[in-house]
Amino acid sequence: MTDHTPISDLSAYMDRLGADAQIAASALRLASESQKNQALMAMAKHIRAGADTILAANTQDMDAGRAKGLTGAMLDRLQLDDGRIEGIASGLEAIAALPDPVGIEDKRWGRPNGLTIAKVRVPIGVIGIIYESRPNVTADAGALCVKSGNAAILRGGSESAKSSTAIHTCLTAGLKDAGLPETAIQMIATTDRAAVGMLLSGLNDCVSLIIPRGGKNLIARVQTDARVPVLAHLEGLCHTYVHAKADPQMAVDIVTNAKMRRTGVCGATETLLIDKHIAPSLLPLIADALTDLGCELRGDLKSRELAIGINPASDEDYATEYLDAILSIKVTDDIDDALTHIAKYSSGHTDAIVTADDAAAQKFLSTVDSAICVHNASTQYADGGEFGFGAEIGIATGRIHARGPVGAEHLTTYKYTVLGTGQTRPV
């Protein structure tokens, strides 16, 4: 069922999804690396062959999104074009090219009694993934789960329902081509919010992990209602700090890219911090570059005295993930002042420093407690593909199990194998 029509018995439908996913997970756990890679390559082939169908579905979603009044940033997240379709297909191939994480030994050691113990990577099981308006997450999440030997139950946002369904059709076709269960990647075929609550309940203990990817309201609901473990992807309130010893042109290039490359992604910089010793000469150049790109600037009194076109910023601005062409600015006294600001407002996602001073860079990298800390590069590199993970399900900002971009390796847990030669434990 993929048409998102009302389901007469939603509870029975969801229970069936869970049971089918658990059966598929058992098959995937034993699938060979070559079979999983064959499925991923076939998925990429079907994505390319189905590009026209996917784009037609996306056009319907985009039209509905405009009628609904979605912001420009949300529409950018939703939109697909030929380049983004090819990016989805290439991402599937990149995941196929990664080493198989299942069966990898993290460590092996011997004991004085002759036992050999190994810590071995194994799949988690069934993973429920809840996300909002980005249809490419359908392919990324499904493929990463297959690569790591997990079954996936996907719940995309209503805004991207038609696009995600078209992509999902290509994924299941790839599974079928490789002789793997099509139920290894299932998509909840209703926008009924009650289905999310049932998924969060664990579907009779069939679901092992929930991964939410979206805004604060979604994350808050998942963390409050889930009865199974949650790997949370929180908001990306990212900072770029321009240190007193930053290279001026590098700073201009990094800040404009970090803010304006794509304003709707979680790795976009939302606040610029700039040292007072370099701000008089550099802030006007950064402000002009951002204004020319259509960015609205909101800053403290010092920044407004140094550059034109900056509107007053409130405390709320510094606590806001805009996901839009808006940037808050603060002039800081020194690196300690910047670190204090980041500690207060950062969401723990990604924060960057621009400086030629290695000591300052090291202080920043060791002090900032975020999942990703960056020196002399754009915060928009906060992406699993850019990390060499092929793709990502999200950026985990917690401290349990996984942190930062969540790729195939991070969708495994481990077990211990103990090899003996007849040993018995003394009384």
Secondary structure as GFF3:
##gff-version 3
##sequence-region A 1 427
A	DSSP	alpha_helix	10	30	.	.	.	ID=ss1
A	DSSP	alpha_helix	33	49	.	.	.	ID=ss2
A	DSSP	alpha_helix	51	68	.	.	.	ID=ss3
A	DSSP	alpha_helix	72	78	.	.	.	ID=ss4
A	DSSP	alpha_helix	82	97	.	.	.	ID=ss5
A	DSSP	beta_strand	105	110	.	.	.	ID=ss6
A	DSSP	beta_strand	116	123	.	.	.	ID=ss7
A	DSSP	beta_strand	126	131	.	.	.	ID=ss8
A	DSSP	alpha_helix	136	147	.	.	.	ID=ss9
A	DSSP	beta_strand	151	155	.	.	.	ID=ss10
A	DSSP	three_ten_helix	158	160	.	.	.	ID=ss11
A	DSSP	alpha_helix	161	177	.	.	.	ID=ss12
A	DSSP	three_ten_helix	182	184	.	.	.	ID=ss13
A	DSSP	beta_strand	185	187	.	.	.	ID=ss14
A	DSSP	alpha_helix	194	201	.	.	.	ID=ss15
A	DSSP	beta_strand	209	213	.	.	.	ID=ss16
A	DSSP	alpha_helix	216	225	.	.	.	ID=ss17
A	DSSP	beta_strand	238	242	.	.	.	ID=ss18
A	DSSP	alpha_helix	248	260	.	.	.	ID=ss19
A	DSSP	beta_strand	269	275	.	.	.	ID=ss20
A	DSSP	alpha_helix	279	292	.	.	.	ID=ss21
A	DSSP	beta_strand	296	299	.	.	.	ID=ss22
A	DSSP	alpha_helix	301	306	.	.	.	ID=ss23
A	DSSP	beta_strand	310	312	.	.	.	ID=ss24
A	DSSP	alpha_helix	315	318	.	.	.	ID=ss25
A	DSSP	beta_strand	326	332	.	.	.	ID=ss26
A	DSSP	alpha_helix	335	345	.	.	.	ID=ss27
A	DSSP	beta_strand	350	354	.	.	.	ID=ss28
A	DSSP	alpha_helix	358	367	.	.	.	ID=ss29
A	DSSP	beta_strand	372	375	.	.	.	ID=ss30
A	DSSP	three_ten_helix	379	381	.	.	.	ID=ss31
A	DSSP	beta_strand	395	396	.	.	.	ID=ss32
A	DSSP	beta_strand	404	405	.	.	.	ID=ss33
A	DSSP	three_ten_helix	408	411	.	.	.	ID=ss34
A	DSSP	beta_strand	412	419	.	.	.	ID=ss35
###
